[in-house]
Amino acid sequence: MPISFRFRLIPFIASLLLISLGIALAQWQTHRAEEKETLAAQMAERQHLPALALNAQTPPGQLLAFRKLQVSGQFIREWPLYLDNRPLQGKAGLYVLMPFKLANSSKYVLIARGWHPRDARDRMHVPDIPVPGGQVMLEGILRDRLERVMQLGQAEAVKPGSLLQNIDVEALAKQTRWEFYPFVLEQTSLENDGLSREWPMPSAGADKHRGYAFQWYALALMALLFFVVTGFRRGKN
């Protein structure tokens, strides 16, 4: 007696959904890898340029992400800020930030001064970091934004000494009514303040994203094989 194969709708729908999901997520991971590789190329190109002295006459077109900047002015020591959940080499820690008023200018720059380990006994305790007094000159890397972390709950209002999940320079400008440049400067010049300045490379992790993309493509392939095996039911005519 001849054997026929009957199409099965439910395995087809399940397989189609898994294949679509796998391909979409694989493409997203591939896009993220390409973004990080582009950042790596930009960093390699711009960090070989000499440091640009920032002042009121600096053309905005020269203020590019990952460009080395040199600033002269003074820290606003009454306005320390802290970014939580910023691990470094597997250790829990936070970023220490502070507004910096440029010399002979009404403008401010938000300086990411460095990284400090968390207090293991009191999570809400923030370190008291020495602040250089008077006019200082420092160098850093221009970042159009710092890496964001998951926001737990409602973002609190920015105030001196705030322990934040993320920082928005525009919101800080509104809160203080100071005129900020729309970027953060990651300080690289050395200072005897106990802070680490091994800033994470935003280009790191491209290989990880490509590995995830391979896994999602593999899931899509497995879903296709699943349908080939289960999508048809054998029967007799």
C-alpha positions as CSV (number, residue, x, y, z in Angstrom):
1,M,0.0,0.0,0.0
2,P,1.6,3.4,-1.0
3,I,2.6,5.8,1.8
4,S,1.8,9.5,1.7
5,F,3.0,12.5,3.7
6,R,0.6,15.0,5.2
7,F,1.5,18.6,6.0
8,R,1.4,19.5,9.7
9,L,0.5,23.1,10.5
10,I,1.6,23.4,14.1
11,P,5.2,22.3,13.6
12,F,5.3,24.6,10.5
13,I,4.2,27.6,12.6
14,A,6.6,26.8,15.5
15,S,9.5,26.3,13.1
16,L,8.7,29.5,11.2
17,L,8.7,31.6,14.4
18,L,12.0,30.1,15.6
19,I,13.7,30.6,12.2
20,S,12.5,34.2,12.0
21,L,13.6,34.9,15.6
22,G,17.0,33.2,15.1
23,I,17.7,35.1,11.9
24,A,16.6,38.5,13.4
25,L,18.7,38.1,16.5
26,A,21.7,36.9,14.5
27,Q,21.5,40.0,12.3
28,W,21.2,42.3,15.3
29,Q,24.3,40.7,16.9
30,T,26.1,41.0,13.6
31,H,25.1,44.7,13.4
32,R,26.4,45.3,16.9
33,A,29.7,43.6,16.0
34,E,30.1,45.9,13.0
35,E,29.3,48.9,15.1
36,K,32.1,48.0,17.6
37,E,34.6,47.4,14.8
38,T,33.7,50.8,13.3
39,L,34.4,52.3,16.7
40,A,37.7,50.5,16.9
41,A,38.7,52.0,13.6
42,Q,37.7,55.5,14.7
43,M,39.6,55.2,17.9
44,A,42.7,54.0,16.2
45,E,42.6,56.9,13.8
46,R,41.7,59.7,16.2
47,Q,43.9,58.7,19.2
48,H,47.0,59.1,17.0
49,L,46.2,62.8,16.5
50,P,47.8,65.3,18.9
51,A,45.7,66.5,21.8
52,L,43.3,69.4,20.9
53,A,43.3,72.3,23.3
54,L,39.7,73.0,24.1
55,N,38.6,76.6,24.4
56,A,35.8,78.9,23.4
57,Q,37.1,79.3,19.9
58,T,37.4,75.5,19.2
59,P,35.3,74.7,16.1
60,P,32.5,72.2,17.0
61,G,33.5,70.1,13.9
62,Q,36.8,69.2,15.6
63,L,35.1,67.8,18.7
64,L,34.8,64.2,17.5
65,A,34.3,61.1,19.6
66,F,37.6,59.5,20.8
67,R,39.6,62.6,20.1
68,K,42.2,63.5,22.7
69,L,41.5,66.8,24.3
70,Q,43.4,69.1,26.6
71,V,41.5,71.3,29.0
72,S,42.5,74.0,31.4
73,G,40.4,75.3,34.3
74,Q,39.2,74.1,37.7
75,F,37.0,71.4,39.1
76,I,33.7,72.2,40.8
77,R,34.6,70.2,44.0
78,E,31.1,70.7,45.5
79,W,29.6,68.6,42.7
80,P,31.0,65.1,42.8
81,L,28.9,62.5,41.0
82,Y,29.1,58.7,40.9
83,L,28.0,56.1,38.4
84,D,27.1,52.8,39.9
85,N,27.6,49.3,38.5
86,R,30.8,49.9,36.6
87,P,33.0,46.8,37.1
88,L,36.6,46.7,36.2
89,Q,38.6,43.5,35.7
90,G,35.9,41.5,37.5
91,K,35.7,43.9,40.5
92,A,32.6,45.9,41.5
93,G,33.2,49.6,41.3
94,L,31.9,53.0,40.3
95,Y,33.0,56.0,38.1
96,V,33.8,59.3,39.8
97,L,32.7,62.3,37.8
98,M,32.9,66.1,38.4
99,P,32.0,69.2,36.4
100,F,35.0,71.2,35.2
101,K,34.8,75.0,34.4
102,L,37.1,76.0,31.5
103,A,39.5,78.8,32.1
104,N,38.4,82.2,30.5
105,S,35.1,80.7,29.5
106,S,31.5,80.3,30.8
107,K,31.4,76.7,29.6
108,Y,31.8,73.5,31.5
109,V,32.9,69.9,30.7
110,L,31.8,66.9,32.6
111,I,35.0,65.0,33.5
112,A,35.0,61.2,34.2
113,R,37.9,61.3,36.6
114,G,38.4,57.6,37.1
115,W,37.2,54.3,38.6
116,H,37.1,53.4,42.3
117,P,36.2,50.0,43.9
118,R,33.0,49.8,45.8
119,D,32.8,49.6,49.6
120,A,32.1,45.9,50.3
121,R,30.6,46.7,53.7
122,D,28.3,49.6,52.7
123,R,27.1,49.6,49.1
124,M,25.7,53.2,49.3
125,H,29.0,54.6,50.7
126,V,30.8,56.8,48.1
127,P,34.5,57.5,48.3
128,D,36.0,60.9,49.3
129,I,38.5,61.5,46.5
130,P,41.0,64.3,46.7
131,V,40.3,67.1,44.2
132,P,43.1,69.3,42.9
133,G,42.6,73.0,43.8
134,G,43.0,76.0,41.6
135,Q,43.7,76.0,37.9
136,V,44.7,72.6,36.5
137,M,45.4,71.2,33.1
138,L,44.5,67.7,32.1
139,E,44.0,65.4,29.1
140,G,41.3,63.0,28.3
141,I,39.4,61.2,25.6
142,L,36.2,62.7,24.3
143,R,33.2,60.4,24.6
144,D,29.8,61.5,23.1
145,R,28.3,59.3,25.9
146,L,29.3,56.8,28.5
147,E,28.1,53.2,28.2
148,R,24.7,52.9,29.8
149,V,23.6,50.2,32.2
150,M,20.1,48.9,33.0
151,Q,18.2,51.6,34.9
152,L,16.7,50.1,38.1
153,G,13.6,52.0,39.0
154,Q,13.0,55.7,38.4
155,A,16.1,57.8,37.7
156,E,16.7,60.2,40.6
157,A,17.3,63.9,40.2
158,V,20.9,64.8,39.8
159,K,22.3,66.6,42.8
160,P,25.8,66.9,44.4
161,G,27.0,63.5,45.6
162,S,24.4,61.5,43.6
163,L,25.0,57.8,43.1
164,L,23.5,57.3,39.6
165,Q,22.9,54.4,37.2
166,N,23.5,56.6,34.2
167,I,24.3,60.3,33.5
168,D,22.6,62.7,31.1
169,V,24.7,65.8,30.4
170,E,21.7,67.7,29.2
171,A,19.8,66.9,32.4
172,L,22.8,68.0,34.4
173,A,23.0,71.3,32.5
174,K,19.3,71.9,33.2
175,Q,19.7,71.1,36.9
176,T,22.8,73.3,37.4
177,R,21.9,76.0,34.8
178,W,25.5,75.7,33.6
179,E,26.4,75.6,29.9
180,F,28.0,72.2,29.3
181,Y,29.6,70.8,26.2
182,P,27.5,67.8,25.1
183,F,30.0,65.1,25.8
184,V,32.0,63.5,28.7
185,L,35.8,63.7,28.9
186,E,37.4,60.5,30.2
187,Q,40.5,61.7,32.0
188,T,43.7,60.0,31.1
189,S,46.3,62.3,32.6
190,L,47.8,60.8,35.8
191,E,46.9,62.2,39.2
192,N,47.8,61.1,42.7
193,D,44.1,60.5,43.8
194,G,43.8,56.7,44.0
195,L,41.6,56.4,40.9
196,S,42.1,53.9,38.1
197,R,41.9,55.3,34.6
198,E,41.9,52.0,32.6
199,W,38.8,53.0,30.7
200,P,36.9,50.1,29.0
201,M,37.3,50.1,25.2
202,P,33.9,50.4,23.5
203,S,35.3,48.4,20.6
204,A,35.8,45.4,22.8
205,G,33.4,42.5,22.4
206,A,33.0,42.4,18.6
207,D,34.0,38.8,18.6
208,K,31.5,38.0,21.4
209,H,28.7,39.5,19.3
210,R,29.8,37.4,16.3
211,G,29.8,34.3,18.5
212,Y,26.2,35.1,19.6
213,A,25.2,35.6,15.9
214,F,26.6,32.2,15.1
215,Q,24.5,30.6,17.9
216,W,21.3,32.3,16.7
217,Y,21.9,31.2,13.1
218,A,22.5,27.7,14.4
219,L,19.1,27.9,16.2
220,A,17.4,28.9,13.0
221,L,19.0,25.9,11.2
222,M,17.9,23.6,14.0
223,A,14.4,24.9,13.7
224,L,14.5,24.2,9.9
225,L,15.7,20.7,10.5
226,F,13.0,20.2,13.2
227,F,10.3,21.1,10.6
228,V,11.8,18.7,8.0
229,V,11.7,15.9,10.5
230,T,8.3,16.6,12.2
231,G,6.5,18.8,9.7
232,F,5.1,16.0,7.7
233,R,3.1,13.0,9.0
234,R,3.3,9.6,7.3
235,G,0.1,8.0,6.4
236,K,-1.4,5.4,4.1
237,N,-3.6,6.1,1.1
